[in-house]
């Protein structure tokens, strides 16, 4: 039963999300991705999904959430029955 519970939980989980500078790929504080931060109307960073961080730089993920949001093992868009 524990495996089933883990699978159900994984189906609704979101990929890791980090605030990142698009040019340098450097991880930034979350507020840098929010509009209106620091007196600026446009945020400095963008959210980066999945991947990992090494020496404050991200890799292995994507700025496109759909590219890494696979839904996890055992999930499908159809309603089985």
Secondary structure, DSSP 8 states (H G I E B T S, - for coil): -HHHHHHHHHHT----EEEE-TTT-BEE-GGGGSTTGGG-SS-S-EEEEEEEEETTEEEEEES-HHHH----TT--SS---
